[in-house]
Amino acid sequence: MGNLISIPDLFKRSWALYKEGFWFFAKLMGFNLLAFLCMVPAGLLLALATATNRFYAIAFALIIFLTVLLAVIVVCLGLHIAMLLSIKDRNFVGTIKDYFNWSKPLVWPYAWVSVLTGLVIMAGFILFIVPGIIFAVWFGLAKYAAILDGKKGAEALKYSKSLVKGNFWPVLGRIALLVAMAMILSSISSVGFMINLFFTAPFAMIYVYLMYEDLKRLKGAI
């Protein structure tokens, strides 16, 4: 059956793929940042309306805020899916519009699996820290299963667990190193946020994608 991709090789291949798609990832994350910035005027409108203490003004501003928030969430999910599809295809010359259009039908399955995964992991941490960590490792690949293999809902979670089975500790170790790297980079004064946005986020997606594909190889699913 073989062994899971080694940590040095995983980092090396992730870095090579990140460099190859750097400008594509930068554009995607730039659009992601612009989407978040759209929340600023909506938030200011809500704050001003709240200051008036008028029910209709607050209700109107709240509707605007929630509408913008929903649109931002959908756009950001679409951009994340587009990034994952581009990594899968090794295609960083296609237009973002094309990838975003291809991602539209996948937004709801991706969102639903993300919610399920988050709830299960949260339940694990509520029970105790150890179950939360175990659930995070078991079900952390569910979103990849939803996009890359068309798994839906609980099926994606089961598929993720089946891939991790027999490789729990190697997967945990690789994820722990990735989290440690992200924490160190985010602690850098002033520029930590930008580093995480334009480097850590796409690098992490590549890193987990490569591990996901290697787990499938080990299970004979490729």
C-alpha positions in Angstrom: 0.0 0.0 0.0 3.0 2.3 0.6 3.3 5.3 2.9 1.8 8.7 2.8 3.7 11.4 1.0 6.6 12.5 3.2 6.5 15.9 4.9 9.6 17.4 3.1 8.2 16.2 -0.3 4.7 17.5 0.6 6.1 21.0 1.4 8.4 20.9 -1.7 5.6 20.0 -4.1 3.2 22.5 -2.5 5.7 25.3 -2.8 6.4 24.4 -6.5 2.7 24.4 -7.3 2.2 27.7 -5.4 4.9 29.4 -7.3 3.5 28.1 -10.6 0.1 29.6 -9.8 1.2 32.6 -7.8 -0.4 35.3 -9.9 -3.6 33.4 -10.4 -3.9 32.8 -6.6 -3.1 36.5 -5.9 -5.9 37.6 -8.2 -8.3 35.2 -6.5 -7.4 36.3 -3.0 -7.5 39.9 -4.1 -11.1 39.4 -5.2 -11.7 37.7 -1.9 -10.4 40.8 0.0 -12.6 43.1 -2.1 -15.6 41.0 -1.3 -14.9 41.4 2.4 -14.4 45.1 2.1 -17.9 45.3 0.7 -19.0 44.6 4.3 -17.6 47.9 5.5 -20.2 50.3 4.0 -23.0 47.9 4.9 -21.7 47.8 8.5 -21.4 51.6 8.7 -25.0 51.9 7.4 -26.2 49.5 10.1 -24.2 51.4 12.8 -25.7 54.8 11.7 -29.2 53.4 11.6 -28.8 51.9 15.0 -27.6 55.3 16.3 -30.9 56.8 15.1 -32.8 54.3 17.3 -35.6 54.2 14.7 -37.1 50.8 14.1 -37.7 51.1 10.3 -34.2 52.6 9.7 -32.6 49.8 11.7 -34.7 47.1 9.9 -33.8 48.5 6.5 -30.1 48.7 7.3 -30.2 45.2 8.8 -31.7 43.8 5.6 -29.1 45.5 3.5 -26.3 44.2 5.8 -27.6 40.6 5.8 -28.0 40.7 2.0 -24.5 41.9 1.5 -23.2 39.4 4.0 -24.9 36.5 2.1 -23.5 37.8 -1.2 -20.0 38.0 0.2 -20.2 34.5 1.6 -21.4 33.1 -1.7 -18.7 34.9 -3.6 -15.9 33.8 -1.2 -17.1 30.2 -1.3 -17.1 30.4 -5.1 -13.6 31.8 -5.1 -12.3 29.1 -2.8 -13.9 26.4 -5.0 -12.4 28.1 -8.1 -9.0 27.9 -6.4 -9.4 24.2 -5.7 -10.5 23.5 -9.2 -7.5 25.3 -10.6 -5.2 23.3 -8.4 -6.8 20.1 -9.5 -6.5 21.0 -13.2 -3.0 22.5 -12.8 -4.4 25.3 -14.9 -3.4 28.8 -13.9 -3.9 30.5 -17.2 -7.7 30.2 -17.3 -9.7 33.3 -16.4 -11.1 33.7 -12.9 -14.5 34.3 -14.5 -14.4 30.9 -16.1 -13.5 29.2 -12.9 -16.0 31.1 -10.9 -18.7 30.1 -13.4 -17.7 26.5 -13.1 -17.8 26.8 -9.3 -21.4 28.1 -9.1 -23.1 24.7 -9.1 -20.8 23.5 -6.4 -21.3 26.4 -3.9 -24.3 24.8 -2.1 -22.8 21.3 -1.8 -19.6 22.9 -0.6 -21.4 25.1 1.9 -23.5 22.3 3.3 -20.6 20.0 3.8 -18.6 22.9 5.4 -21.5 23.4 7.8 -21.8 19.7 8.7 -18.1 19.4 9.2 -18.0 22.5 11.4 -20.9 21.3 13.5 -19.4 17.8 14.0 -16.0 19.2 14.9 -17.5 21.8 17.3 -19.5 19.0 19.0 -16.2 17.1 19.4 -14.6 20.1 21.1 -17.6 20.6 23.3 -17.3 17.0 24.5 -13.6 17.5 25.1 -10.5 18.7 23.3 -9.3 15.2 22.2 -12.6 14.2 20.4 -12.5 17.6 18.7 -9.0 17.0 17.3 -9.9 13.4 16.3 -13.1 14.7 14.4 -11.1 17.5 12.8 -8.6 14.9 11.4 -11.3 12.4 10.4 -13.6 14.9 8.7 -11.2 17.6 7.6 -11.1 16.4 4.0 -14.9 16.4 3.5 -14.9 19.7 1.6 -12.3 18.3 -0.8 -14.4 15.2 -1.2 -17.4 17.4 -2.0 -15.7 19.3 -4.8 -13.2 16.8 -6.2 -15.3 13.6 -5.9 -18.9 14.8 -5.9 -19.6 13.5 -2.4 -22.6 15.1 -0.7 -23.5 15.8 2.9 -22.8 13.1 5.3 -21.4 11.0 2.5 -18.4 13.4 2.2 -17.7 13.1 5.9 -17.8 9.3 5.7 -15.5 9.4 2.7 -13.0 11.7 4.5 -12.9 9.4 7.5 -12.4 6.3 5.2 -9.4 8.0 3.6 -7.8 8.9 6.9 -8.4 5.5 8.4 -5.0 3.8 8.9 -3.2 7.1 8.5 -4.5 9.1 11.4 -1.2 10.0 13.0 0.6 10.8 9.7 -2.3 13.1 8.7 -2.4 14.7 12.2 1.3 15.4 12.1 1.1 17.0 8.6 -1.9 19.2 9.6 -0.3 20.2 12.9 2.8 21.4 11.0 0.7 23.4 8.6 -1.3 25.0 11.5 1.9 25.8 13.3 3.3 27.5 10.2 0.1 29.5 9.8 0.2 30.6 13.4 3.8 31.7 13.2 3.2 33.7 10.0 0.1 35.3 11.4 2.0 36.5 14.4 4.2 38.7 12.2 3.5 42.3 13.1 1.6 44.4 10.6 1.9 42.1 7.6 0.7 38.8 9.2 -2.8 39.2 7.8 -1.6 39.8 4.2 0.8 36.9 4.4 -2.0 34.6 5.5 -4.3 35.9 2.8 -2.0 35.8 -0.2 0.4 32.9 0.8 -0.9 30.7 3.7 -4.5 30.3 2.3 -3.6 29.1 -1.2 -0.5 27.2 0.1 -2.6 25.4 2.7 -5.2 24.4 0.1 -2.5 23.0 -2.2 -0.9 21.2 0.7 -4.1 19.5 1.8 -5.1 18.8 -1.8 -1.8 16.9 -2.4 -2.3 15.0 0.8 -5.9 14.2 -0.1 -4.9 12.8 -3.5 -2.1 10.8 -1.9 -4.5 9.3 0.6 -6.7 8.3 -2.4 -3.7 6.7 -4.0 -3.0 4.6 -0.9 -6.7 3.5 -0.8 -6.6 2.6 -4.4 -9.2 5.2 -5.2 -7.2 6.7 -8.1 
